[in-house]
């Protein structure tokens, strides 16, 4: 499991190199406000976004897109045209790619679409550095990338048979417990992450082999407590709201 700890392209205005949309605002792509989006020009064509030269990058994350709405889509990270990482998706999960620390001549994100797909809409892209959670998440951790933001309430008749259903979208709620951590980790790397988590939304990816096991997190509440057995270890907990793209 990893969490992102920086975003070096916040509010950098990207260039749309392929399939640019009409009357769209490229600056929306690097703004974490998900009410702002960018939609490509024509469906069924590759959609390429360029952030130019970016140094010391080890992750790229994408939140809020519709690239796989009608068919599978390949999402690819490029360094000036050379593939760094890619994934084929069939659902619109948020995505987080990680790789060795890289100096990009041109950081490019490409949505390679099938011919019958609609124009691609993207809400937010971030890139920077990340932190590996020592020992991973606790047992019973909620797999939020597989959940839905939907609740439903069904009305019934006098025979308690269903008559109608109302659906409502709600944020997912998560809790990450990382017990038995060293004091050095909590007092250094985790402190830096806490600072960042209050400044910007951050991403969690659960499975290193699956970029789609990702969600963007916000409204964190942190708690740090002494270990019950030894003063050399510390227990940390974080509660948060999240959005997985589905």
GIBEL-V534179 format. One record per residue. N is the residue number from 0. RES is the residue in one small letter. PHI is phi in whole degrees, 0 to 359 (* if undefined). OMEGA is omega in whole degrees, -180 to 180 (none if undefined). Layout:
N	RES	PHI	OMEGA
N	RES	PHI	OMEGA
This chain:
0	x	*	176
1	x	229	170
2	x	232	178
3	x	278	-174
4	x	236	177
5	x	201	174
6	x	216	-174
7	x	273	-179
8	x	248	178
9	x	305	176
10	x	64	169
11	x	283	-177
12	x	277	-179
13	x	281	173
14	x	255	176
15	x	269	-174
16	x	271	180
17	x	227	174
18	x	59	178
19	x	286	-179
20	x	272	179
21	x	274	177
22	x	59	176
23	x	260	-175
24	x	245	-178
25	x	302	-179
26	x	299	179
27	x	299	-174
28	x	293	-178
29	x	258	178
30	x	257	-177
31	x	292	176
32	x	291	-175
33	x	283	172
34	x	282	176
35	x	259	-178
36	x	222	171
37	x	228	180
38	x	243	-179
39	x	293	-171
40	x	282	-174
41	x	225	177
42	x	289	177
43	x	77	178
44	x	235	178
45	x	297	-179
46	x	240	-175
47	x	243	-180
48	x	243	-178
49	x	239	175
50	x	253	177
51	x	70	-178
52	x	289	178
53	x	220	-176
54	x	258	173
55	x	57	179
56	x	254	177
57	x	233	174
58	x	210	167
59	x	227	-179
60	x	235	-180
61	x	231	-179
62	x	231	174
63	x	74	177
64	x	222	-180
65	x	235	-169
66	x	298	-178
67	x	253	-175
68	x	295	-176
69	x	248	-177
70	x	196	176
71	x	296	180
72	x	220	172
73	x	264	175
74	x	252	-172
75	x	230	173
76	x	259	-177
77	x	237	169
78	x	247	-178
79	x	53	176
80	x	94	180
81	x	262	-176
82	x	293	176
83	x	258	179
84	x	197	179
85	x	201	175
86	x	209	173
87	x	260	-176
88	x	241	175
89	x	241	173
90	x	229	-174
91	x	272	176
92	x	299	164
93	x	298	-174
94	x	230	174
95	x	219	178
96	x	258	175
97	x	235	-177
98	x	198	177
99	x	301	180
100	x	308	-170
101	x	230	168
102	x	265	-177
103	x	272	170
104	x	292	173
105	x	208	179
106	x	280	-176
107	x	235	174
108	x	240	-176
109	x	237	171
110	x	258	-180
111	x	267	-169
112	x	259	172
113	x	285	-175
114	x	299	-173
115	x	263	-178
116	x	272	179
117	x	279	174
118	x	305	-177
119	x	274	173
120	x	247	179
121	x	232	178
122	x	267	-167
123	x	203	172
124	x	231	178
125	x	230	178
126	x	204	180
127	x	172	-178
128	x	236	-174
129	x	221	-179
130	x	233	175
131	x	276	179
132	x	284	179
133	x	300	178
134	x	69	177
135	x	72	-178
136	x	278	-179
137	x	284	175
138	x	300	180
139	x	81	-179
140	x	300	-178
141	x	289	178
142	x	280	-171
143	x	289	179
144	x	289	179
145	x	259	-178
146	x	268	179
147	x	236	180
148	x	271	-172
149	x	245	166
150	x	244	180
151	x	224	176
152	x	229	-175
153	x	251	174
154	x	274	-178
155	x	226	175
156	x	267	-177
157	x	295	178
158	x	267	-177
159	x	55	171
160	x	270	-176
161	x	293	179
162	x	241	-179
163	x	187	-178
164	x	232	175
165	x	248	178
166	x	255	180
167	x	220	178
168	x	273	179
169	x	223	176
170	x	288	172
171	x	284	179
172	x	242	-178
173	x	235	176
174	x	218	180
175	x	250	177
176	x	251	177
177	x	233	-178
178	x	281	172
179	x	59	178
180	x	267	178
181	x	289	178
182	x	299	-179
183	x	298	-180
184	x	295	-177
185	x	292	-176
186	x	277	-178
187	x	239	-173
188	x	296	-179
189	x	291	176
190	x	296	178
191	x	295	177
192	x	295	179
193	x	303	179
194	x	302	-179
195	x	295	-176
196	x	297	178
197	x	277	-176
198	x	272	-175
199	x	217	169
200	x	298	179
201	x	231	-177
202	x	248	169
203	x	241	170
204	x	240	-174
205	x	276	-173
206	x	240	-177
207	x	298	-179
208	x	270	-175
209	x	229	177
210	x	305	-178
211	x	281	179
212	x	277	-166
213	x	230	171
214	x	211	177
215	x	269	-172
216	x	239	-179
217	x	204	-178
218	x	54	-178
219	x	286	173
220	x	228	-174
221	x	258	174
222	x	220	179
223	x	233	-174
224	x	229	175
225	x	295	177
226	x	290	-176
227	x	286	-175
228	x	242	-175
229	x	213	179
230	x	281	-180
231	x	278	179
232	x	239	-177
233	x	224	175
234	x	258	179
235	x	234	179
236	x	218	178
237	x	223	172
238	x	253	-174
239	x	198	168
240	x	260	-176
241	x	211	179
242	x	222	-176
243	x	257	177
244	x	96	-176
245	x	270	none
